[in-house]
Amino acid sequence: MPQVVETIPDALATEAEAARAWFSGKKGTEFKVTGIVDPDDVGERDTTWAARELQLILCGSQDGHEMCLRERFALTPSDHGFDVVHLKETSSDPGSPAPLLDPPEGVRKGWLDTVTANNAFVVLVFYRGFW
């Protein structure tokens, strides 16, 4: 089962930040890295110019809705930092860590207060780890 770790290992921090900045630029909204999937499986880079794949948990707000996404990236060192390629899922992933993801602390902070101020009542549904 995939493991989601909230703290990005120092050895992967520069690449995680490069992927986050690239993704934020493409989506036109600011995301933050709140976790990494299976960081121990990433391993060492064989050569200086070899690509490394990272799976990151990115949280941000888009169109007034807070969201957290699991995204995969391939990062290759380049003269200007890293070349980033967004790896899209082509099929459903039975090992997806999505059921393990709870909103990271602070991501939904204030959301319930805002929603209850605008509505008579709010129904929260949690089903098998999905939120």
C-alpha positions as CSV (number, residue, x, y, z in Angstrom):
1,M,0.0,0.0,0.0
2,P,1.4,3.4,-0.9
3,Q,2.7,5.6,2.0
4,V,2.0,9.3,2.1
5,V,4.5,11.3,4.0
6,E,3.9,14.9,5.0
7,T,7.5,16.0,5.3
8,I,9.5,16.2,2.0
9,P,12.9,14.6,2.4
10,D,15.7,17.1,2.1
11,A,17.2,15.2,-0.9
12,L,13.9,15.7,-2.8
13,A,13.0,19.2,-1.6
14,T,14.4,21.1,-4.6
15,E,12.7,18.9,-7.1
16,A,9.4,19.0,-5.2
17,E,9.6,22.8,-5.2
18,A,10.3,22.8,-9.0
19,A,7.4,20.6,-9.7
20,R,5.1,22.7,-7.4
21,A,6.1,25.9,-9.1
22,W,5.7,24.5,-12.6
23,F,2.2,23.0,-11.7
24,S,1.1,26.3,-10.0
25,G,2.1,28.2,-13.2
26,K,0.2,25.8,-15.5
27,K,-2.9,25.9,-13.3
28,G,-2.8,29.6,-12.7
29,T,-3.2,29.2,-9.0
30,E,-0.8,28.8,-6.1
31,F,-0.4,25.3,-4.8
32,K,1.7,24.1,-1.8
33,V,3.3,20.7,-1.4
34,T,1.6,19.0,1.6
35,G,3.0,15.5,1.1
36,I,4.9,13.0,-1.1
37,V,3.9,9.4,-2.0
38,D,6.5,6.7,-1.3
39,P,9.5,8.9,-0.9
40,D,11.7,5.9,0.0
41,D,11.0,4.3,-3.4
42,V,12.3,7.4,-5.4
43,G,15.9,6.3,-4.8
44,E,19.1,7.9,-5.8
45,R,19.7,9.4,-9.2
46,D,21.9,7.1,-11.3
47,T,23.5,9.8,-13.4
48,T,23.5,13.6,-13.1
49,W,21.0,14.0,-16.1
50,A,18.6,11.1,-15.4
51,A,15.0,11.8,-14.8
52,R,13.4,11.1,-11.4
53,E,9.7,10.6,-10.9
54,L,7.9,12.1,-7.9
55,Q,4.3,11.8,-6.8
56,L,3.3,14.8,-4.8
57,I,0.2,15.9,-2.9
58,L,-0.5,19.5,-3.9
59,C,-3.1,21.6,-2.1
60,G,-4.5,25.0,-3.2
61,S,-7.6,27.0,-4.0
62,Q,-9.1,27.2,-7.4
63,D,-12.4,28.9,-8.4
64,G,-13.1,29.4,-4.7
65,H,-12.8,25.7,-3.9
66,E,-10.0,24.3,-1.8
67,M,-8.6,21.0,-3.2
68,C,-5.8,18.5,-2.7
69,L,-4.5,16.6,-5.7
70,R,-2.1,13.7,-6.1
71,E,0.1,14.5,-9.2
72,R,3.0,12.7,-10.8
73,F,6.0,14.4,-12.3
74,A,9.2,13.4,-14.1
75,L,12.0,15.9,-13.3
76,T,15.3,16.0,-15.3
77,P,18.1,18.4,-14.2
78,S,18.8,21.1,-16.8
79,D,21.0,24.2,-17.0
80,H,18.2,26.3,-15.6
81,G,17.1,24.0,-12.8
82,F,14.7,21.1,-13.8
83,D,12.7,20.2,-16.8
84,V,9.3,19.1,-15.5
85,V,6.9,16.7,-17.2
86,H,3.4,16.2,-15.8
87,L,2.7,12.4,-15.9
88,K,-1.1,11.9,-16.4
89,E,-2.7,8.7,-15.2
90,T,-3.9,6.7,-18.2
91,S,-5.9,4.1,-16.2
92,S,-7.4,3.8,-12.7
93,D,-4.7,3.0,-10.2
94,P,-5.7,0.3,-7.7
95,G,-2.8,1.3,-5.5
96,S,-3.9,4.9,-5.4
97,P,-3.3,6.6,-2.0
98,A,-6.4,8.7,-2.4
99,P,-8.3,6.9,0.3
100,L,-5.5,7.6,2.7
101,L,-5.6,11.3,2.2
102,D,-7.2,13.4,4.8
103,P,-7.2,17.2,4.4
104,P,-3.8,18.3,5.6
105,E,-4.0,20.4,8.8
106,G,-4.9,24.0,7.9
107,V,-6.0,23.3,4.3
108,R,-9.7,23.5,5.3
109,K,-9.2,25.9,8.2
110,G,-12.1,28.3,8.3
111,W,-14.0,26.5,5.5
112,L,-16.7,25.1,7.8
113,D,-17.2,28.5,9.5
114,T,-17.6,30.2,6.1
115,V,-20.1,27.5,4.9
116,T,-22.2,27.5,8.1
117,A,-22.4,31.3,8.0
118,N,-24.0,31.1,4.5
119,N,-26.3,28.1,5.1
120,A,-28.9,26.9,7.6
121,F,-27.2,23.6,8.0
122,V,-24.2,21.6,6.6
123,V,-24.0,17.9,5.9
124,L,-20.5,16.4,6.0
125,V,-20.1,13.0,4.5
126,F,-17.0,10.9,5.1
127,Y,-16.8,7.6,3.3
128,R,-13.9,5.2,3.7
129,G,-11.3,7.9,3.9
130,F,-12.7,10.1,1.1
131,W,-13.5,13.7,1.9
